Amino acid sequence: MEKLFRELSFNDLRLLSALRGEKSLRAVARIVNIEPAAISKRVARLEELFGTEIVKRSPRGIIFTSDGERLVEKAMEVLKNAEDVLGASVPQSEFDSVLSIGSRGFLNIMLAEPFMRAIQGFSEKVRLRFIDMSPQELQRAAMTGAIDIAIHFEKFDWTSSWTSAESSELRWSLFARKNHPLPNAAKLSDVLKYPFVVPGHWTGDKLVTGEDGFSVPWRNRIKGHEVQTAANALRIVRSTNQLVFLPTVLAHEFLIDGEVKPIEVFDLAEVKKAVYVSAQTDRVSQKQFRLLVNAVNDLVRSEVVNVAIKKFGAGDALEVTI
């Protein structure tokens, strides 16, 4: 039962209801807004989940088995109850469907415009819903069908209804205020004399200290102020002696304005992390998925993430590229 609640979504219930009312997969596909080929995969997943055959194909179209009939009756009952609670009226929209994207706030900010350009290549009009989430929230939301697309740095164990692709890498850098006592290149022992801004987030029932990706664990570092967003972290850094370790691209405006500087740490290797694009295969077609992955790759390679600093304070020109 726990597995059913974890893997069954309202989209699955809508699919069963649509199958009950139509005789062809093409007609069902128009109702639930997914590709006909994806419907067969989704039904197969449901049959594996429930451990029984749900439908049969025949010259007369789609026929439910006896187990399938009982299941679809329950599905329609749940949908009816949900409709009574949430309300049946749905506002009209110029869009054919909505795709919900879960990711960390800064990735959503970076990808909003590239994704809006990418969906111009979709065969349908799609409205995008960007939702800021911690990695833990993102995985839970994906498993319950609350989001259709996930953008993340972590490697997740997805169910068979999800696909994932590794995209380009983002580079991480250490930042300090412009006139920080640390030089532009410093030893690790000197860096560790200063506090680091700490990433934190609310899980719904408690506050959690996050990992910033720096090679030295928190137990061996001095903790500074704790914030949820990179923008707040950089504002703290520009007015204190605290340091922050985050994706280089997030600091480009502060670098251009001469408010912060990158610190190269002699003793540490460069940190790069791949960006993963994951999607529900019954909500996002292969063509749509390729367009989204390409949008991420193009963003990382674009001028948006190649920060050229023509003048850094009174010193020589400095170029920061990720």
N, C-alpha and C positions, 0 to 999 in steps of 0.2 A: 504494500500500500504506500509506503514512504517513497519508493521509486516512482510510482504512478504520479504522486503529487509533485515530485521533483521534475519529471519529464513531460507531463501532460500540460498543454496550454489551452487557452480559449480559442486559439487558431485551430488547434486539433478538433475541438468541439464544433467549430464552424464548418470545418471540412466535412465531418461526418454528417452534419445536417444538410449541407449542400449535396452530398452524394445521395442522400435519401430522396431529394427532390428532383434530381436530374438523372438522365440516362447516359450522357456522354462525358468523358473527361474534359473535353473542350468547353462544354457548357459550365462545368464545375469550376474550371480554371478562370473563367470570366467572373464568376461570383466571388471567389476567394483571392483573386489577384495573384495567382502564382502560375508558373509554367505547367502545362499538362504532364510533362515528364516528371516534374517534381511531385505531382500528386501521387503517382505510383510509389515513389520512394517513401513518401510520407505515410501512405497506407501500410506499406511493408514495415515501417518502423513501429506503427501502432499495433500491428499484428504481433510483432516481436515483443512489444511491451506488454500486451495483454495475454500473450501466449495462446492465441486462437486465430483462426481465419475469420476475417470480417466481411469481405466481399468476394464475389466471383464475377468474372467477365463472361458474357454470353452474347449471342446475336441480338438479344433484346436489350443489351446494354448492361448496366451495373446492377447486380442482384446481391442483396445482403444475405449472409448466412443467418441461421437462427441466433448464434451468439452475437453476430453483427447487429441484428434487429434489436436485441435487448440493450446493446451498447448505445446505439443511436437514439433509442428512446430516452435513456439516461442523459445523453449528451444534450438532447433538445430540452429536457426538463431543466438541466442546469442553466442553459442559455436563457430559457424563459424566466427563471428565477433571477438571474443576473440583470435581465432587461427590466424586470419589475423594480429592482433595487436602484439601478443606475439611470433608468429612464430610457424610453424607446426612441425619442427624437434625436436625430443626428443632424447637425447643421450641414447644409449643402456646401460643397467645396469645388474649386476648379481643378483639384488634383484627383488622380485616380486612386492613389494609395499614400500611406504614410510609412516611412522607414525611420525607426528609432535607433539612434547611434549613441552608444555608451562609451565614454572615455574620460581620461583625466582632463581637467578644465583647460590646461594649456594646449593639449592636442586638439580639443574641440575648436579652440580659437584659431589655431593654425590651419585646420582642415576645413573650416566652414566654407570659405570661398572656393578652394579647389574641388570640394565635393559638389558644390552648387554648379560648378562648370561641368563636372563629370556626369551629373544626371541629365544634362542636355543631350547626352548620347543614349539615354534610355528610350525605349519604345513607348513608355507611358509617362504621364505627368506625375511626378513624385514629390511629396512634401517631406522635408527632412526635419527630424526632431533631435536636437543635440542635448544630451543629458550628461552632466558632470558626475563622475562616480570614482570612488576609490577602487583599486583592483579587486578587493573582496566583494564590494557591492556589485561590480560589473559582472563577475562570474555568477553570482546568485541571480542577478537580473536576467542573464543570458539563459540560465538553466530553467527559469520559470517562464520564458517566452516574453518577458517584459521589453527586451530590446531585440532588434533584428541584426545589428552590426556592432562589433566591438573592436576598438582600436586600443592596443595595449603593448607593453614591453615584456610581460610575463609569458611563459609557455604554459598554457592551460590544457588539461585533458578534456577535450570536447566530446559530446555525444555524437552519434552517427549523423544527426540532423544538422551538424555544423561543419563548415570547412574553414581552413585557416591558411594564410600565406605569409611568409616572412618577407618584409619589405626592406627598404634601405635603412641605414643606420644613422642615428643622431649621436653627435659627440657631446660629452659632458665636460665642463670646465669649472675651475674654482675661481670665485670672484671676491674682490675686496673693494672698498671705497678708493677713489682716485689717489688720495694722499695717505693711504694706509702705510704704517711703518714697514710692512713686508715689501721687499723689492718685487719686480715683475717675475723673477725666477728665484725660488727659495727652497731650502731644505725642508724635508718633512718635519724634522724635530722643531724647526722654527714655526712652521705652520700650526702645529698642534699646541702652541702656546696661546692661541686665540680661540674664542668660542665660535661654534658653527650654528647658524640658524637651523632650527629643527622643523622638518615637515610633520604635520599632524592632521588628523581628520576624525570626524564623528561617524561611528558605524551605525548609529541608530539607538544604541544602548550604552556606549562608552566612548571615551576619547582614546585614540590610538596614536602612538608615536611611529611615524613611518621611517623607511630607509631612504636616504638620499643618493645611494649608489657610490659614495666615497669608499675608498679601499680600507680605511681604518674604521673599525666598529665604534659604536657610540660609547661603549664602556671605556674606551681609550681616548675619548675626545671630550672637550668642554662643551656643554650644551648652552646655547644662547636662547633667544626668544623662539617661541614655537608658533608657526603660522600654517595656513592651508594652501595659500597661493604663492606662486613664484613672484608675482608683482609685489606682494607685501614683503616677501623675503628680501628682494632687491632694494626696497625702500628702507628697510632696516639696515642693510649693508652700507648704503650710501651715506648714512648718518652716524654709524658706529664703527667700532673696530672688529665687528663680527664678520665671519666669512660665510659664503654659501656655495654649495656644489650643485649645479643644475645644468640642463641642456643649454649649450652655448647660444642657440638661437633666441632663447627667452630674454637674454640680456642685451640684444642688439640695440634697442633704443637707448638704454642706459649707457652703452659703450659709445654710441654716436654722440650723445650729449656730454660725454666725458665725465660721467658721474661714478662709474666703476671701472675697474681694470681686471683683466684675467691674470691669475697667478699660476705660473708653470711650477710644478713640484718635481724637483730633480729625481727623487727616489721612487716615483710612482709611474706606472705605465698609463698610457692614454686610455680613457674609458669611452667605449662606444656601445650603444645598445640598438638592436634591431627593432623596428616597429612592426607589429603583427596586425594584420587585418583579418578579422574573422566574421563570418556571416551565417545566418540560417539559410540552408540550401533551398528550403521550400518558400522562402520569402525574397531571396535575392538570386537572380539567374546567374549563370556562369558569365555571360556577357557583362552584366551589371557589376559583378564581383571584380572582373578584370579591369573595368573602368575605374573602380574605386582604388584598387591596388596601384594602378598606374598613376592615379592622382597623388597618392602618398609618395611614390618614387619621384615623381616630377617635383613635388614640393621640396623634398630634401635636397634635390640637385639644383634647385632654382636659386635665383638671386636673393630670395627671401631669407635663405639660411646661409648666405655667403656674405659675411659682414666685413666690409673694408673700412678701416679707420684711417683716414688720411693724416690726422694729427692727434696724438695722444698727449694732452697736456703740453709741456714744454719740450717733450722728448721727440724722438724720430718717429716716422710713420710706422704704424703697427697694423698688421693684417691678421684678422682672426677668421679662419674658414673652417666650416664643419662639413 
